[in-house]
Amino acid sequence: QVQLVESGGGSVQPGGSLRLSCAVSRSIVSLYAMGWYRQAPGKQRELVAGITDTGTTYYPDSVKGRFTISRDNAKNTVFLQMNSLNPEDTAVYYCNTAFSDFRWSWGQGTQVTVSS
C-alpha cells in the first residue's frame, strides 16, 4: 500500500509563495506520472500540475507561469513551487498519480490559504 504525505501549506498574503512537498512511501515515484491537485470548498478536485515519468510538465491556464512541479525520484518526493499566489488558489492541495485512471489512496492534503 502506498502512502502519500503532503506538507508545506500555510497562510500567505496575495503575491506570496509556498513550496509544497509530497513524500511517497515506496520507491516507485519514477515509474508514474505524478500530479498536484487541489479542492476548494464546494468545488471538485482539479489537477493543477502534472509531470510525466520523462519530465514533461502540464499546467492549466489558471496556474501556468506561476506554479512549477518537479520531482526527486531518489527521494520519492514530488514538489510544487507556487508563486504569485492569489485568493483563488486557496484550497487543500493533494498529490497523486496523473494522466491515467489509476490513483493511490488520497493523503490528508495540505491547506493553502491566501488572504490579506
C-alpha positions in Angstrom: 0.0 0.0 0.0 1.3 3.4 -1.0 1.0 6.3 1.4 1.1 9.9 0.3 2.1 12.7 2.8 1.7 16.3 1.6 3.3 19.2 3.5 4.3 22.8 3.2 1.0 24.5 3.1 0.1 27.6 5.2 -1.3 31.0 5.1 0.2 33.7 2.9 -0.7 37.1 1.6 -1.6 37.7 -2.1 1.6 37.7 -4.1 3.3 35.3 -1.8 4.9 31.9 -2.4 4.8 28.4 -1.0 6.6 25.2 -1.8 4.7 22.0 -1.3 6.2 18.6 -0.8 4.7 15.1 -1.3 6.5 12.2 0.2 5.6 8.8 -1.3 6.1 5.8 0.9 7.6 3.5 -1.7 10.4 3.8 -4.2 8.1 3.9 -7.2 7.8 7.6 -8.0 10.0 7.2 -11.0 7.5 4.8 -12.6 4.5 7.0 -12.6 3.3 10.4 -13.9 2.6 12.4 -10.9 0.3 15.4 -10.2 -0.8 18.0 -7.8 -4.5 18.5 -7.3 -6.5 21.0 -5.3 -10.0 21.1 -3.9 -11.6 24.3 -2.8 -14.8 24.3 -0.6 -17.8 23.4 -2.7 -15.7 22.6 -5.8 -14.5 19.5 -7.4 -10.9 18.4 -7.1 -8.8 19.6 -10.1 -5.4 18.9 -11.5 -3.1 22.0 -11.2 0.2 20.5 -12.3 1.4 17.2 -13.7 4.7 15.7 -14.6 5.3 12.6 -16.7 7.9 9.9 -15.9 10.1 11.6 -18.6 9.8 15.1 -17.1 7.2 16.6 -19.4 5.0 19.0 -17.4 1.5 20.2 -17.7 -0.3 23.2 -16.2 -3.8 24.5 -16.7 -4.1 28.2 -17.7 -5.2 29.2 -14.2 -1.7 28.5 -12.8 0.6 28.5 -15.8 3.6 30.7 -15.3 3.1 30.7 -11.5 3.3 27.1 -10.4 6.2 24.7 -11.1 6.1 20.9 -10.5 9.2 18.9 -10.0 10.2 15.5 -8.8 13.2 13.9 -7.0 12.9 10.2 -7.8 15.8 9.3 -5.5 13.9 10.8 -2.5 10.5 9.6 -3.7 9.2 13.2 -3.4 7.2 15.5 -5.7 7.3 19.3 -5.2 5.1 22.2 -6.2 6.5 25.6 -6.2 3.7 28.2 -6.1 4.4 31.9 -6.8 2.3 34.9 -7.1 -0.5 33.3 -5.1 -3.9 34.8 -5.2 -7.1 34.2 -3.1 -8.4 31.9 -5.8 -5.6 29.5 -5.0 -7.0 28.8 -1.6 -7.7 25.1 -1.3 -6.5 21.8 0.1 -3.7 20.5 -2.1 -3.1 16.8 -2.7 -0.6 14.8 -4.8 -1.3 11.5 -6.6 -0.7 9.9 -9.9 -1.8 11.7 -13.1 -2.7 11.3 -16.7 -4.4 7.9 -16.1 -7.4 6.4 -14.3 -5.2 4.9 -11.6 -4.9 6.6 -8.3 -3.4 5.6 -5.0 -5.4 6.3 -1.8 -5.5 10.0 -1.2 -3.4 11.5 1.6 -4.7 14.1 4.0 -3.6 17.0 1.8 -2.1 20.3 2.9 -4.1 23.5 3.3 -3.2 26.6 1.4 -4.9 29.9 2.4 -4.2 33.1 0.5 -5.7 36.2 2.1 -4.8 39.7 3.1 
